[in-house]
Amino acid sequence: MKNRILDRFREPSTWRGLVMLLTSFGVTLSPDAMESIVAAGTGLAGLIGMITKDSVQ
């Protein structure tokens, strides 16, 4: 089970999903703060996609 979880954390999609999940918690803040959080989260998800290697299976 531990290896399965660790394998998932090595996948770029897991990191992008985690960033998007954490970004979604910004909806309870002011509109200005929410826009900043969404922009930062989207940018971070894009950066993760750029710097991580896609696995070929």
mmJSON file of the N, C-alpha and C atoms, coordinates in Angstrom:
{"data_MODEL":{"atom_site":{
"group_PDB":["ATOM","ATOM","ATOM","ATOM","ATOM","ATOM","ATOM","ATOM","ATOM","ATOM","ATOM","ATOM","ATOM","ATOM","ATOM","ATOM","ATOM","ATOM","ATOM","ATOM","ATOM","ATOM","ATOM","ATOM","ATOM","ATOM","ATOM","ATOM","ATOM","ATOM","ATOM","ATOM","ATOM","ATOM","ATOM","ATOM","ATOM","ATOM","ATOM","ATOM","ATOM","ATOM","ATOM","ATOM","ATOM","ATOM","ATOM","ATOM","ATOM","ATOM","ATOM","ATOM","ATOM","ATOM","ATOM","ATOM","ATOM","ATOM","ATOM","ATOM","ATOM","ATOM","ATOM","ATOM","ATOM","ATOM","ATOM","ATOM","ATOM","ATOM","ATOM","ATOM","ATOM","ATOM","ATOM","ATOM","ATOM","ATOM","ATOM","ATOM","ATOM","ATOM","ATOM","ATOM","ATOM","ATOM","ATOM","ATOM","ATOM","ATOM","ATOM","ATOM","ATOM","ATOM","ATOM","ATOM","ATOM","ATOM","ATOM","ATOM","ATOM","ATOM","ATOM","ATOM","ATOM","ATOM","ATOM","ATOM","ATOM","ATOM","ATOM","ATOM","ATOM","ATOM","ATOM","ATOM","ATOM","ATOM","ATOM","ATOM","ATOM","ATOM","ATOM","ATOM","ATOM","ATOM","ATOM","ATOM","ATOM","ATOM","ATOM","ATOM","ATOM","ATOM","ATOM","ATOM","ATOM","ATOM","ATOM","ATOM","ATOM","ATOM","ATOM","ATOM","ATOM","ATOM","ATOM","ATOM","ATOM","ATOM","ATOM","ATOM","ATOM","ATOM","ATOM","ATOM","ATOM","ATOM","ATOM","ATOM","ATOM","ATOM","ATOM","ATOM","ATOM","ATOM","ATOM","ATOM","ATOM","ATOM","ATOM"],
"id":[1,2,3,4,5,6,7,8,9,10,11,12,13,14,15,16,17,18,19,20,21,22,23,24,25,26,27,28,29,30,31,32,33,34,35,36,37,38,39,40,41,42,43,44,45,46,47,48,49,50,51,52,53,54,55,56,57,58,59,60,61,62,63,64,65,66,67,68,69,70,71,72,73,74,75,76,77,78,79,80,81,82,83,84,85,86,87,88,89,90,91,92,93,94,95,96,97,98,99,100,101,102,103,104,105,106,107,108,109,110,111,112,113,114,115,116,117,118,119,120,121,122,123,124,125,126,127,128,129,130,131,132,133,134,135,136,137,138,139,140,141,142,143,144,145,146,147,148,149,150,151,152,153,154,155,156,157,158,159,160,161,162,163,164,165,166,167,168,169,170,171],
"type_symbol":["N","C","C","N","C","C","N","C","C","N","C","C","N","C","C","N","C","C","N","C","C","N","C","C","N","C","C","N","C","C","N","C","C","N","C","C","N","C","C","N","C","C","N","C","C","N","C","C","N","C","C","N","C","C","N","C","C","N","C","C","N","C","C","N","C","C","N","C","C","N","C","C","N","C","C","N","C","C","N","C","C","N","C","C","N","C","C","N","C","C","N","C","C","N","C","C","N","C","C","N","C","C","N","C","C","N","C","C","N","C","C","N","C","C","N","C","C","N","C","C","N","C","C","N","C","C","N","C","C","N","C","C","N","C","C","N","C","C","N","C","C","N","C","C","N","C","C","N","C","C","N","C","C","N","C","C","N","C","C","N","C","C","N","C","C","N","C","C","N","C","C"],
"label_atom_id":["N","CA","C","N","CA","C","N","CA","C","N","CA","C","N","CA","C","N","CA","C","N","CA","C","N","CA","C","N","CA","C","N","CA","C","N","CA","C","N","CA","C","N","CA","C","N","CA","C","N","CA","C","N","CA","C","N","CA","C","N","CA","C","N","CA","C","N","CA","C","N","CA","C","N","CA","C","N","CA","C","N","CA","C","N","CA","C","N","CA","C","N","CA","C","N","CA","C","N","CA","C","N","CA","C","N","CA","C","N","CA","C","N","CA","C","N","CA","C","N","CA","C","N","CA","C","N","CA","C","N","CA","C","N","CA","C","N","CA","C","N","CA","C","N","CA","C","N","CA","C","N","CA","C","N","CA","C","N","CA","C","N","CA","C","N","CA","C","N","CA","C","N","CA","C","N","CA","C","N","CA","C","N","CA","C","N","CA","C","N","CA","C","N","CA","C","N","CA","C"],
"label_alt_id":[null,null,null,null,null,null,null,null,null,null,null,null,null,null,null,null,null,null,null,null,null,null,null,null,null,null,null,null,null,null,null,null,null,null,null,null,null,null,null,null,null,null,null,null,null,null,null,null,null,null,null,null,null,null,null,null,null,null,null,null,null,null,null,null,null,null,null,null,null,null,null,null,null,null,null,null,null,null,null,null,null,null,null,null,null,null,null,null,null,null,null,null,null,null,null,null,null,null,null,null,null,null,null,null,null,null,null,null,null,null,null,null,null,null,null,null,null,null,null,null,null,null,null,null,null,null,null,null,null,null,null,null,null,null,null,null,null,null,null,null,null,null,null,null,null,null,null,null,null,null,null,null,null,null,null,null,null,null,null,null,null,null,null,null,null,null,null,null,null,null,null],
"label_comp_id":["MET","MET","MET","LYS","LYS","LYS","ASN","ASN","ASN","ARG","ARG","ARG","ILE","ILE","ILE","LEU","LEU","LEU","ASP","ASP","ASP","ARG","ARG","ARG","PHE","PHE","PHE","ARG","ARG","ARG","GLU","GLU","GLU","PRO","PRO","PRO","SER","SER","SER","THR","THR","THR","TRP","TRP","TRP","ARG","ARG","ARG","GLY","GLY","GLY","LEU","LEU","LEU","VAL","VAL","VAL","MET","MET","MET","LEU","LEU","LEU","LEU","LEU","LEU","THR","THR","THR","SER","SER","SER","PHE","PHE","PHE","GLY","GLY","GLY","VAL","VAL","VAL","THR","THR","THR","LEU","LEU","LEU","SER","SER","SER","PRO","PRO","PRO","ASP","ASP","ASP","ALA","ALA","ALA","MET","MET","MET","GLU","GLU","GLU","SER","SER","SER","ILE","ILE","ILE","VAL","VAL","VAL","ALA","ALA","ALA","ALA","ALA","ALA","GLY","GLY","GLY","THR","THR","THR","GLY","GLY","GLY","LEU","LEU","LEU","ALA","ALA","ALA","GLY","GLY","GLY","LEU","LEU","LEU","ILE","ILE","ILE","GLY","GLY","GLY","MET","MET","MET","ILE","ILE","ILE","THR","THR","THR","LYS","LYS","LYS","ASP","ASP","ASP","SER","SER","SER","VAL","VAL","VAL","GLN","GLN","GLN"],
"label_asym_id":["A","A","A","A","A","A","A","A","A","A","A","A","A","A","A","A","A","A","A","A","A","A","A","A","A","A","A","A","A","A","A","A","A","A","A","A","A","A","A","A","A","A","A","A","A","A","A","A","A","A","A","A","A","A","A","A","A","A","A","A","A","A","A","A","A","A","A","A","A","A","A","A","A","A","A","A","A","A","A","A","A","A","A","A","A","A","A","A","A","A","A","A","A","A","A","A","A","A","A","A","A","A","A","A","A","A","A","A","A","A","A","A","A","A","A","A","A","A","A","A","A","A","A","A","A","A","A","A","A","A","A","A","A","A","A","A","A","A","A","A","A","A","A","A","A","A","A","A","A","A","A","A","A","A","A","A","A","A","A","A","A","A","A","A","A","A","A","A","A","A","A"],
"label_entity_id":["1","1","1","1","1","1","1","1","1","1","1","1","1","1","1","1","1","1","1","1","1","1","1","1","1","1","1","1","1","1","1","1","1","1","1","1","1","1","1","1","1","1","1","1","1","1","1","1","1","1","1","1","1","1","1","1","1","1","1","1","1","1","1","1","1","1","1","1","1","1","1","1","1","1","1","1","1","1","1","1","1","1","1","1","1","1","1","1","1","1","1","1","1","1","1","1","1","1","1","1","1","1","1","1","1","1","1","1","1","1","1","1","1","1","1","1","1","1","1","1","1","1","1","1","1","1","1","1","1","1","1","1","1","1","1","1","1","1","1","1","1","1","1","1","1","1","1","1","1","1","1","1","1","1","1","1","1","1","1","1","1","1","1","1","1","1","1","1","1","1","1"],
"label_seq_id":[1,1,1,2,2,2,3,3,3,4,4,4,5,5,5,6,6,6,7,7,7,8,8,8,9,9,9,10,10,10,11,11,11,12,12,12,13,13,13,14,14,14,15,15,15,16,16,16,17,17,17,18,18,18,19,19,19,20,20,20,21,21,21,22,22,22,23,23,23,24,24,24,25,25,25,26,26,26,27,27,27,28,28,28,29,29,29,30,30,30,31,31,31,32,32,32,33,33,33,34,34,34,35,35,35,36,36,36,37,37,37,38,38,38,39,39,39,40,40,40,41,41,41,42,42,42,43,43,43,44,44,44,45,45,45,46,46,46,47,47,47,48,48,48,49,49,49,50,50,50,51,51,51,52,52,52,53,53,53,54,54,54,55,55,55,56,56,56,57,57,57],
"pdbx_PDB_ins_code":[null,null,null,null,null,null,null,null,null,null,null,null,null,null,null,null,null,null,null,null,null,null,null,null,null,null,null,null,null,null,null,null,null,null,null,null,null,null,null,null,null,null,null,null,null,null,null,null,null,null,null,null,null,null,null,null,null,null,null,null,null,null,null,null,null,null,null,null,null,null,null,null,null,null,null,null,null,null,null,null,null,null,null,null,null,null,null,null,null,null,null,null,null,null,null,null,null,null,null,null,null,null,null,null,null,null,null,null,null,null,null,null,null,null,null,null,null,null,null,null,null,null,null,null,null,null,null,null,null,null,null,null,null,null,null,null,null,null,null,null,null,null,null,null,null,null,null,null,null,null,null,null,null,null,null,null,null,null,null,null,null,null,null,null,null,null,null,null,null,null,null],
"Cartn_x":[0.825,0.0,0.872,1.934,2.838,3.473,3.914,4.532,3.549,2.297,1.272,1.064,1.004,0.842,2.049,3.253,4.467,4.527,4.089,4.054,3.119,1.987,1.031,1.636,2.407,3.001,4.149,4.576,5.603,4.988,3.668,2.991,2.637,2.918,2.594,1.113,0.237,-1.196,-1.595,-0.917,-1.213,-0.862,0.284,0.706,-0.199,-0.581,-1.492,-2.835,-3.331,-4.598,-4.523,-3.415,-3.229,-3.206,-2.508,-2.456,-3.846,-4.579,-5.925,-6.864,-6.722,-7.542,-7.256,-5.982,-5.621,-6.05,-5.973,-6.397,-7.893,-8.668,-10.118,-10.553,-9.712,-10.064,-10.078,-9.632,-9.627,-10.988,-12.015,-13.332,-13.985,-13.535,-14.134,-13.492,-12.513,-11.832,-12.475,-11.957,-12.456,-12.201,-12.991,-12.821,-11.4,-10.782,-9.415,-8.431,-8.554,-7.669,-7.924,-9.188,-9.538,-8.909,-8.977,-8.378,-6.875,-6.23,-4.785,-4.447,-5.224,-4.968,-5.188,-6.266,-6.548,-5.449,-5.027,-3.967,-2.662,-2.322,-1.091,-1.19,-2.331,-2.508,-2.463,-3.096,-3.072,-1.657,-0.952,0.435,1.318,1.118,1.904,1.601,0.328,-0.036,0.614,0.64,1.307,2.801,3.415,4.847,5.165,4.338,4.54,4.464,3.491,3.361,4.571,5.194,6.354,7.626,7.817,9.1,9.112,7.95,7.926,7.88,8.494,8.585,7.311,6.777,5.63,6.121,5.37,5.761,5.138,5.907,5.444,5.229,3.996,3.706,3.256],
"Cartn_y":[-1.188,0.0,1.255,1.238,2.388,2.659,1.601,1.783,2.348,1.922,2.432,3.932,4.351,5.776,6.564,6.058,6.737,6.815,5.758,5.775,6.862,7.033,8.064,9.459,9.665,10.977,11.277,10.3,10.533,10.951,10.912,11.249,12.738,13.413,14.842,15.143,14.248,14.509,14.58,13.832,13.89,15.265,15.794,17.108,18.206,18.116,19.112,19.061,17.863,17.728,18.275,18.034,18.542,20.069,20.663,22.127,22.684,22.047,22.529,22.364,21.284,21.071,22.142,22.391,23.412,24.804,25.053,26.337,26.548,25.49,25.622,26.103,25.96,26.426,27.946,28.634,30.098,30.722,29.942,30.506,31.203,30.987,31.634,32.986,33.377,34.648,35.751,36.944,38.064,37.8,38.418,38.185,38.485,39.537,39.861,38.776,38.306,37.251,35.962,35.688,34.467,34.471,35.595,35.683,35.441,35.98,35.792,34.331,33.683,32.284,31.397,31.647,30.848,31.045,32.286,32.56,31.871,31.945,31.305,29.789,29.226,27.775,27.275,28.013,27.628,27.712,28.763,28.901,27.793,27.442,26.372,25.028,24.774,23.529,23.474,24.598,24.647,24.416,25.001,24.809,23.357,22.724,21.303,20.474,20.816,20.103,20.291,21.461,21.743,21.047,20.967,20.48,19.003,18.363,16.932,16.106,14.966,14.086,13.233,13.115,12.237,10.808,9.936,8.521,7.83,6.974,6.186,4.769,4.287,2.941,2.066],
"Cartn_z":[0.0,0.0,0.0,0.819,0.893,-0.467,-1.156,-2.473,-3.484,-3.41,-4.329,-4.132,-2.869,-2.569,-3.053,-2.795,-3.246,-4.768,-5.436,-6.903,-7.414,-6.769,-7.183,-7.018,-5.953,-5.728,-6.693,-7.441,-8.459,-9.793,-9.895,-11.139,-11.17,-12.292,-12.401,-12.188,-12.623,-12.471,-11.001,-10.146,-8.713,-8.16,-8.563,-8.085,-8.612,-9.895,-10.454,-9.731,-9.489,-8.771,-7.365,-6.696,-5.342,-5.332,-6.28,-6.37,-6.636,-7.552,-7.859,-6.67,-5.936,-4.743,-3.697,-3.445,-2.465,-2.926,-4.216,-4.761,-4.562,-4.638,-4.512,-3.131,-2.13,-0.795,-0.691,-1.706,-1.696,-1.914,-2.196,-2.5,-1.311,-0.098,1.062,1.361,0.589,0.806,-0.025,0.114,-0.678,-2.164,-3.036,-4.475,-4.977,-4.463,-4.894,-4.478,-3.246,-2.765,-3.529,-3.81,-4.533,-5.931,-6.615,-7.951,-7.89,-6.884,-6.733,-6.454,-5.608,-5.271,-6.491,-7.226,-8.419,-9.462,-9.653,-10.625,-10.218,-8.939,-8.458,-8.57,-8.213,-8.3,-9.726,-10.631,-12.039,-12.59,-12.234,-12.671,-12.12,-10.87,-10.256,-10.915,-11.215,-11.909,-13.289,-13.985,-15.287,-15.169,-14.156,-13.932,-13.63,-12.809,-12.511,-13.789,-14.63,-15.903,-16.805,-16.741,-17.586,-17.112,-15.803,-15.303,-14.952,-14.949,-14.63,-15.905,-15.832,-16.973,-17.066,-18.289,-18.506,-18.533,-17.895,-17.897,-19.107,-19.721,-20.86,-20.379,-20.521,-20.019,-21.138],
"occupancy":[1.0,1.0,1.0,1.0,1.0,1.0,1.0,1.0,1.0,1.0,1.0,1.0,1.0,1.0,1.0,1.0,1.0,1.0,1.0,1.0,1.0,1.0,1.0,1.0,1.0,1.0,1.0,1.0,1.0,1.0,1.0,1.0,1.0,1.0,1.0,1.0,1.0,1.0,1.0,1.0,1.0,1.0,1.0,1.0,1.0,1.0,1.0,1.0,1.0,1.0,1.0,1.0,1.0,1.0,1.0,1.0,1.0,1.0,1.0,1.0,1.0,1.0,1.0,1.0,1.0,1.0,1.0,1.0,1.0,1.0,1.0,1.0,1.0,1.0,1.0,1.0,1.0,1.0,1.0,1.0,1.0,1.0,1.0,1.0,1.0,1.0,1.0,1.0,1.0,1.0,1.0,1.0,1.0,1.0,1.0,1.0,1.0,1.0,1.0,1.0,1.0,1.0,1.0,1.0,1.0,1.0,1.0,1.0,1.0,1.0,1.0,1.0,1.0,1.0,1.0,1.0,1.0,1.0,1.0,1.0,1.0,1.0,1.0,1.0,1.0,1.0,1.0,1.0,1.0,1.0,1.0,1.0,1.0,1.0,1.0,1.0,1.0,1.0,1.0,1.0,1.0,1.0,1.0,1.0,1.0,1.0,1.0,1.0,1.0,1.0,1.0,1.0,1.0,1.0,1.0,1.0,1.0,1.0,1.0,1.0,1.0,1.0,1.0,1.0,1.0,1.0,1.0,1.0,1.0,1.0,1.0],
"B_iso_or_equiv":[0.0,0.0,0.0,0.0,0.0,0.0,0.0,0.0,0.0,0.0,0.0,0.0,0.0,0.0,0.0,0.0,0.0,0.0,0.0,0.0,0.0,0.0,0.0,0.0,0.0,0.0,0.0,0.0,0.0,0.0,0.0,0.0,0.0,0.0,0.0,0.0,0.0,0.0,0.0,0.0,0.0,0.0,0.0,0.0,0.0,0.0,0.0,0.0,0.0,0.0,0.0,0.0,0.0,0.0,0.0,0.0,0.0,0.0,0.0,0.0,0.0,0.0,0.0,0.0,0.0,0.0,0.0,0.0,0.0,0.0,0.0,0.0,0.0,0.0,0.0,0.0,0.0,0.0,0.0,0.0,0.0,0.0,0.0,0.0,0.0,0.0,0.0,0.0,0.0,0.0,0.0,0.0,0.0,0.0,0.0,0.0,0.0,0.0,0.0,0.0,0.0,0.0,0.0,0.0,0.0,0.0,0.0,0.0,0.0,0.0,0.0,0.0,0.0,0.0,0.0,0.0,0.0,0.0,0.0,0.0,0.0,0.0,0.0,0.0,0.0,0.0,0.0,0.0,0.0,0.0,0.0,0.0,0.0,0.0,0.0,0.0,0.0,0.0,0.0,0.0,0.0,0.0,0.0,0.0,0.0,0.0,0.0,0.0,0.0,0.0,0.0,0.0,0.0,0.0,0.0,0.0,0.0,0.0,0.0,0.0,0.0,0.0,0.0,0.0,0.0,0.0,0.0,0.0,0.0,0.0,0.0],
"pdbx_formal_charge":[null,null,null,null,null,null,null,null,null,null,null,null,null,null,null,null,null,null,null,null,null,null,null,null,null,null,null,null,null,null,null,null,null,null,null,null,null,null,null,null,null,null,null,null,null,null,null,null,null,null,null,null,null,null,null,null,null,null,null,null,null,null,null,null,null,null,null,null,null,null,null,null,null,null,null,null,null,null,null,null,null,null,null,null,null,null,null,null,null,null,null,null,null,null,null,null,null,null,null,null,null,null,null,null,null,null,null,null,null,null,null,null,null,null,null,null,null,null,null,null,null,null,null,null,null,null,null,null,null,null,null,null,null,null,null,null,null,null,null,null,null,null,null,null,null,null,null,null,null,null,null,null,null,null,null,null,null,null,null,null,null,null,null,null,null,null,null,null,null,null,null],
"auth_seq_id":[1,1,1,2,2,2,3,3,3,4,4,4,5,5,5,6,6,6,7,7,7,8,8,8,9,9,9,10,10,10,11,11,11,12,12,12,13,13,13,14,14,14,15,15,15,16,16,16,17,17,17,18,18,18,19,19,19,20,20,20,21,21,21,22,22,22,23,23,23,24,24,24,25,25,25,26,26,26,27,27,27,28,28,28,29,29,29,30,30,30,31,31,31,32,32,32,33,33,33,34,34,34,35,35,35,36,36,36,37,37,37,38,38,38,39,39,39,40,40,40,41,41,41,42,42,42,43,43,43,44,44,44,45,45,45,46,46,46,47,47,47,48,48,48,49,49,49,50,50,50,51,51,51,52,52,52,53,53,53,54,54,54,55,55,55,56,56,56,57,57,57],
"auth_comp_id":["MET","MET","MET","LYS","LYS","LYS","ASN","ASN","ASN","ARG","ARG","ARG","ILE","ILE","ILE","LEU","LEU","LEU","ASP","ASP","ASP","ARG","ARG","ARG","PHE","PHE","PHE","ARG","ARG","ARG","GLU","GLU","GLU","PRO","PRO","PRO","SER","SER","SER","THR","THR","THR","TRP","TRP","TRP","ARG","ARG","ARG","GLY","GLY","GLY","LEU","LEU","LEU","VAL","VAL","VAL","MET","MET","MET","LEU","LEU","LEU","LEU","LEU","LEU","THR","THR","THR","SER","SER","SER","PHE","PHE","PHE","GLY","GLY","GLY","VAL","VAL","VAL","THR","THR","THR","LEU","LEU","LEU","SER","SER","SER","PRO","PRO","PRO","ASP","ASP","ASP","ALA","ALA","ALA","MET","MET","MET","GLU","GLU","GLU","SER","SER","SER","ILE","ILE","ILE","VAL","VAL","VAL","ALA","ALA","ALA","ALA","ALA","ALA","GLY","GLY","GLY","THR","THR","THR","GLY","GLY","GLY","LEU","LEU","LEU","ALA","ALA","ALA","GLY","GLY","GLY","LEU","LEU","LEU","ILE","ILE","ILE","GLY","GLY","GLY","MET","MET","MET","ILE","ILE","ILE","THR","THR","THR","LYS","LYS","LYS","ASP","ASP","ASP","SER","SER","SER","VAL","VAL","VAL","GLN","GLN","GLN"],
"auth_asym_id":["A","A","A","A","A","A","A","A","A","A","A","A","A","A","A","A","A","A","A","A","A","A","A","A","A","A","A","A","A","A","A","A","A","A","A","A","A","A","A","A","A","A","A","A","A","A","A","A","A","A","A","A","A","A","A","A","A","A","A","A","A","A","A","A","A","A","A","A","A","A","A","A","A","A","A","A","A","A","A","A","A","A","A","A","A","A","A","A","A","A","A","A","A","A","A","A","A","A","A","A","A","A","A","A","A","A","A","A","A","A","A","A","A","A","A","A","A","A","A","A","A","A","A","A","A","A","A","A","A","A","A","A","A","A","A","A","A","A","A","A","A","A","A","A","A","A","A","A","A","A","A","A","A","A","A","A","A","A","A","A","A","A","A","A","A","A","A","A","A","A","A"],
"auth_atom_id":["N","CA","C","N","CA","C","N","CA","C","N","CA","C","N","CA","C","N","CA","C","N","CA","C","N","CA","C","N","CA","C","N","CA","C","N","CA","C","N","CA","C","N","CA","C","N","CA","C","N","CA","C","N","CA","C","N","CA","C","N","CA","C","N","CA","C","N","CA","C","N","CA","C","N","CA","C","N","CA","C","N","CA","C","N","CA","C","N","CA","C","N","CA","C","N","CA","C","N","CA","C","N","CA","C","N","CA","C","N","CA","C","N","CA","C","N","CA","C","N","CA","C","N","CA","C","N","CA","C","N","CA","C","N","CA","C","N","CA","C","N","CA","C","N","CA","C","N","CA","C","N","CA","C","N","CA","C","N","CA","C","N","CA","C","N","CA","C","N","CA","C","N","CA","C","N","CA","C","N","CA","C","N","CA","C","N","CA","C","N","CA","C","N","CA","C","N","CA","C"],
"pdbx_PDB_model_num":[1,1,1,1,1,1,1,1,1,1,1,1,1,1,1,1,1,1,1,1,1,1,1,1,1,1,1,1,1,1,1,1,1,1,1,1,1,1,1,1,1,1,1,1,1,1,1,1,1,1,1,1,1,1,1,1,1,1,1,1,1,1,1,1,1,1,1,1,1,1,1,1,1,1,1,1,1,1,1,1,1,1,1,1,1,1,1,1,1,1,1,1,1,1,1,1,1,1,1,1,1,1,1,1,1,1,1,1,1,1,1,1,1,1,1,1,1,1,1,1,1,1,1,1,1,1,1,1,1,1,1,1,1,1,1,1,1,1,1,1,1,1,1,1,1,1,1,1,1,1,1,1,1,1,1,1,1,1,1,1,1,1,1,1,1,1,1,1,1,1,1]
}}}
